[in-house]
Amino acid sequence: MMRPREGHGIRLEKCSFSVSVPHWIRWIRDLHENNIGIVDFAAPAAELVIDGDFILDVCEENPFNFVIVPEAAEYPFTYERELLSDLLPLSRNIYVRDADRIRDWLTPLWHPGKRLGTLELLQELNTTIYRTLHNRRRIEKGVQSPAETLEKNSGSCRDFATLFMEACRLLGLAARFVSGYMYSSEITGLMSMHGWAEIYLPGAGWIGFDPSWGILADSNYIPAVVSRDSEHAPPISGTYFGTPRAFSNWHVDLYVKRIDDVLPANSPLTKDQPDCQVQKQTQLHA
């Protein structure tokens, strides 16, 4: 689940995969319209290398360029009945046992009877996680529960997104997890897959929030997979046949670069691009 999702601001110019083991690959789209490559291997091997290379045309966009319908601009609000029937599975908490702990954490930000702007509330949740919790890379398998993240006062991007989503669901808002890539001029060299959250706001649609950075997701965010549960969005998953000792280790290399930072100005990929259509081209190598 590594192929970038195209959208009105993202166009995939190049998508190539190479797999070191003889194989067959077929592509499907799941219920969330994710592109999933199913690989069947034709021979045993001692090593597996999956190499992906993508070039995208990305439109620079203002992340605040949206309008929430008046009846949802202030919280609390409820989704219209027809819309709620589609959003209900994404509005229900996954970590039900953590509801009281999340509610206690939410109380200084919102409590019954309080009214404030919907976007203001969401951004306050977003920045509170960023300001008060310690972001760290974890090598442990899986995602922390919201209560565990609050108890440890730390977590990874997936942990933070999960806490943010579960808090929003407790408020009755539809939320989904996004796994993908992020470009930042502040990050050089090796990167890893990034995770953030999207909330459905009537009139605006799915709006991305990144509690790891305390910002709204903009054109530097490139989604690959969306899912109700962050546990269900691994870039690579599967099984192998062998003894427990057969698996020694794994290694990931991921680089995200702007094309105009690595190619000469007269390259066909950088010259004569329409100002409005494409203002940035990004290369991903995983």
C-alpha positions as CSV (number, residue, x, y, z in Angstrom):
1,M,0.0,0.0,0.0
2,M,2.7,2.5,-1.2
3,R,1.2,4.0,-4.3
4,P,0.2,7.7,-3.8
5,R,-3.5,8.6,-4.1
6,E,-4.2,11.0,-6.8
7,G,-6.6,13.9,-6.3
8,H,-7.5,17.4,-7.6
9,G,-4.2,18.7,-6.3
10,I,-2.0,15.6,-6.9
11,R,-1.3,14.0,-10.3
12,L,0.9,10.9,-10.5
13,E,3.3,11.3,-13.4
14,K,5.4,8.1,-12.8
15,C,4.7,5.0,-10.8
16,S,7.2,2.1,-10.9
17,F,7.8,-0.9,-8.7
18,S,10.5,-3.5,-8.8
19,V,10.4,-6.7,-6.8
20,S,13.6,-8.8,-6.4
21,V,11.8,-12.2,-6.3
22,P,10.0,-13.7,-9.3
23,H,6.3,-12.7,-8.9
24,W,2.9,-11.8,-10.2
25,I,1.3,-8.5,-9.2
26,R,-2.3,-7.4,-9.5
27,W,-3.9,-4.2,-8.4
28,I,-7.2,-3.7,-6.6
29,R,-9.1,-0.8,-5.0
30,D,-10.6,-1.4,-1.6
31,L,-13.7,0.1,-0.1
32,H,-11.8,3.3,0.7
33,E,-10.5,3.6,-2.9
34,N,-7.0,2.7,-1.8
35,N,-4.7,1.2,-4.5
36,I,-3.4,-2.1,-3.2
37,G,-0.9,-4.2,-5.0
38,I,-1.3,-8.0,-4.3
39,V,1.9,-9.9,-4.9
40,D,2.2,-13.6,-5.4
41,F,5.7,-15.0,-5.4
42,A,6.8,-17.6,-7.9
43,A,9.9,-18.9,-6.2
44,P,11.5,-19.0,-2.7
45,A,14.2,-16.5,-1.8
46,A,16.5,-15.6,1.0
47,E,15.9,-11.8,0.5
48,L,13.0,-9.6,-0.6
49,V,13.5,-6.1,-1.9
50,I,10.6,-3.9,-3.0
51,D,11.6,-0.7,-4.7
52,G,9.1,2.0,-5.5
53,D,9.7,5.2,-7.5
54,F,7.1,8.0,-8.0
55,I,7.1,11.4,-9.6
56,L,4.1,13.7,-8.8
57,D,2.8,17.0,-10.0
58,V,1.6,18.8,-6.9
59,C,-0.5,21.9,-7.0
60,E,0.4,24.4,-4.3
61,E,-2.8,25.0,-2.2
62,N,-3.9,27.0,0.8
63,P,-5.0,24.4,3.4
64,F,-7.5,26.9,4.7
65,N,-9.2,27.4,1.3
66,F,-12.5,25.8,2.3
67,V,-15.9,26.8,3.6
68,I,-17.9,25.0,6.3
69,V,-21.6,25.2,6.0
70,P,-23.1,27.7,8.5
71,E,-24.9,25.0,10.5
72,A,-21.6,23.2,11.1
73,A,-19.3,26.2,11.5
74,E,-19.9,26.2,15.3
75,Y,-19.6,23.2,17.6
76,P,-21.5,21.2,18.8
77,F,-23.4,20.3,15.6
78,T,-24.7,17.0,14.1
79,Y,-24.4,15.7,10.6
80,E,-27.5,15.5,8.5
81,R,-29.3,12.2,8.7
82,E,-28.5,11.1,5.2
83,L,-24.8,12.0,5.6
84,L,-24.6,10.5,9.0
85,S,-25.7,7.1,7.7
86,D,-22.5,7.0,5.5
87,L,-20.2,8.5,8.2
88,L,-21.5,6.6,11.2
89,P,-18.8,3.8,11.1
90,L,-16.1,6.6,11.0
91,S,-17.8,8.4,13.9
92,R,-17.6,5.5,16.3
93,N,-14.8,5.1,18.7
94,I,-12.4,2.1,18.3
95,Y,-10.8,2.3,21.8
96,V,-14.1,2.3,23.7
97,R,-12.4,1.5,27.0
98,D,-10.4,4.7,26.7
99,A,-13.4,7.0,26.5
100,D,-13.3,8.3,30.0
101,R,-9.6,9.0,29.8
102,I,-10.0,10.9,26.5
103,R,-13.0,12.8,27.9
104,D,-11.0,13.9,30.9
105,W,-8.2,15.1,28.6
106,L,-10.7,17.0,26.5
107,T,-12.4,18.8,29.4
108,P,-10.1,21.8,29.4
109,L,-10.7,22.2,25.7
110,W,-14.4,21.5,25.5
111,H,-17.2,20.4,27.8
112,P,-21.0,20.1,27.4
113,G,-22.6,23.5,27.2
114,K,-19.6,25.2,25.6
115,R,-19.9,26.5,22.1
116,L,-17.0,27.6,19.9
117,G,-15.9,27.5,16.2
118,T,-15.6,24.0,14.8
119,L,-12.3,24.7,13.1
120,E,-11.0,26.5,16.2
121,L,-11.8,23.5,18.4
122,L,-10.1,21.0,15.9
123,Q,-7.0,23.2,15.6
124,E,-6.8,23.5,19.4
125,L,-6.9,19.7,19.7
126,N,-4.3,19.5,17.0
127,T,-1.9,22.0,18.6
128,T,-2.4,20.7,22.1
129,I,-1.1,17.3,21.1
130,Y,1.8,18.9,19.4
131,R,2.7,21.2,22.3
132,T,2.2,18.9,25.2
133,L,3.3,15.4,24.0
134,H,6.7,14.2,23.0
135,N,7.0,13.0,19.4
136,R,9.3,10.0,19.0
137,R,9.9,7.3,16.6
138,R,9.0,3.9,17.9
139,I,10.4,0.5,16.8
140,E,7.7,-1.4,18.7
141,K,5.0,-3.1,16.6
142,G,1.5,-1.7,16.5
143,V,-0.2,1.5,17.6
144,Q,-0.5,2.8,21.1
145,S,-4.0,3.3,22.5
146,P,-5.0,6.9,23.3
147,A,-4.8,6.2,27.0
148,E,-1.3,4.7,26.6
149,T,-0.1,7.8,24.6
150,L,-1.5,10.1,27.3
151,E,0.0,8.0,30.1
152,K,3.5,7.9,28.5
153,N,3.2,11.5,27.4
154,S,4.8,10.5,24.1
155,G,4.2,8.6,20.9
156,S,4.8,8.3,17.1
157,C,2.9,10.1,14.4
158,R,0.4,7.2,14.2
159,D,-0.1,7.3,17.9
160,F,-0.8,11.0,17.8
161,A,-3.2,10.7,14.8
162,T,-5.0,7.9,16.7
163,L,-5.5,10.1,19.8
164,F,-6.7,13.0,17.7
165,M,-9.2,10.8,15.8
166,E,-10.6,9.1,18.9
167,A,-11.1,12.5,20.6
168,C,-12.9,13.8,17.5
169,R,-15.1,10.6,17.4
170,L,-15.9,11.1,21.1
171,L,-17.2,14.5,19.9
172,G,-19.4,12.9,17.3
173,L,-17.2,13.8,14.3
174,A,-16.2,11.4,11.5
175,A,-12.5,10.7,11.4
176,R,-10.1,8.6,9.3
177,F,-6.4,7.8,9.4
178,V,-4.1,8.7,6.5
179,S,-0.8,7.1,5.8
180,G,1.5,8.6,3.2
181,Y,4.5,10.8,2.5
182,M,5.5,14.3,3.7
183,Y,7.9,16.8,2.1
184,S,9.7,19.3,4.3
185,S,12.8,21.3,3.5
186,E,13.7,20.9,7.2
187,I,14.1,17.2,6.7
188,T,17.1,16.0,4.8
189,G,18.1,12.4,4.1
190,L,16.3,9.3,5.2
191,M,12.6,9.6,6.2
192,S,9.8,7.2,7.0
193,M,6.1,6.9,6.2
194,H,4.1,9.6,7.9
195,G,0.6,9.4,9.5
196,W,-2.0,12.1,10.1
197,A,-5.8,12.4,10.4
198,E,-8.7,13.7,8.4
199,I,-12.0,15.0,9.7
200,Y,-15.2,15.3,7.6
201,L,-16.6,18.9,7.8
202,P,-19.9,19.6,6.0
203,G,-19.3,21.9,3.0
204,A,-15.5,21.4,3.2
205,G,-15.2,17.6,2.9
206,W,-12.2,15.7,4.3
207,I,-9.7,18.1,6.0
208,G,-6.3,16.9,7.1
209,F,-4.8,17.6,10.5
210,D,-1.3,16.6,11.6
211,P,-0.9,16.6,15.4
212,S,2.7,15.6,15.0
213,W,3.4,19.1,13.7
214,G,0.3,21.0,14.9
215,I,-0.7,22.1,11.4
216,L,-3.3,21.5,8.7
217,A,-2.2,19.1,6.0
218,D,-1.2,21.1,2.9
219,S,0.3,20.3,-0.5
220,N,3.4,18.9,1.2
221,Y,1.3,16.0,2.4
222,I,0.9,13.1,-0.1
223,P,-1.6,10.4,1.0
224,A,-1.2,6.8,0.1
225,V,-3.8,5.0,2.2
226,V,-6.9,6.1,4.2
227,S,-8.5,3.8,6.8
228,R,-10.8,3.9,9.8
229,D,-8.1,2.3,11.9
230,S,-4.4,3.2,11.8
231,E,-3.6,-0.5,12.4
232,H,-5.0,-1.3,8.9
233,A,-2.8,0.9,6.8
234,P,0.7,-0.7,6.7
235,P,2.8,0.1,3.6
236,I,3.8,-3.6,3.3
237,S,2.2,-6.6,5.0
238,G,2.1,-10.3,4.4
239,T,3.3,-13.7,5.4
240,Y,6.2,-16.0,4.8
241,F,6.9,-19.7,5.2
242,G,9.9,-20.7,7.3
243,T,11.1,-21.0,10.9
244,P,11.1,-18.1,13.3
245,R,14.8,-17.8,12.8
246,A,14.4,-17.4,9.0
247,F,13.5,-13.7,9.5
248,S,16.6,-11.7,10.5
249,N,15.8,-8.0,10.0
250,W,14.3,-5.4,7.7
251,H,15.5,-2.0,6.5
252,V,13.6,0.9,5.0
253,D,15.0,3.8,2.8
254,L,12.6,6.6,2.0
255,Y,13.5,9.9,0.3
256,V,11.1,12.7,-0.7
257,K,12.6,15.5,-2.9
258,R,11.5,18.4,-5.0
259,I,12.4,17.8,-8.7
260,D,13.6,21.4,-9.1
261,D,16.0,20.8,-6.2
262,V,17.7,17.9,-8.0
263,L,17.3,18.5,-11.7
264,P,18.7,21.3,-13.9
265,A,16.5,24.2,-14.8
266,N,16.3,23.1,-18.5
267,S,15.1,19.6,-17.7
268,P,11.8,18.6,-19.4
269,L,10.4,17.9,-16.0
270,T,10.9,21.4,-14.7
271,K,10.6,23.8,-17.6
272,D,7.5,25.3,-19.3
273,Q,5.2,24.2,-16.5
274,P,1.9,26.2,-16.2
275,D,2.0,28.4,-13.2
276,C,-1.4,27.4,-11.9
277,Q,-1.5,23.8,-12.9
278,V,1.8,22.6,-11.4
279,Q,4.0,24.7,-9.2
280,K,5.9,21.8,-7.5
281,Q,7.0,18.4,-8.6
282,T,7.9,15.8,-6.0
283,Q,9.9,12.6,-6.3
284,L,9.4,9.8,-3.9
285,H,11.7,6.8,-3.7
286,A,11.0,4.1,-1.2
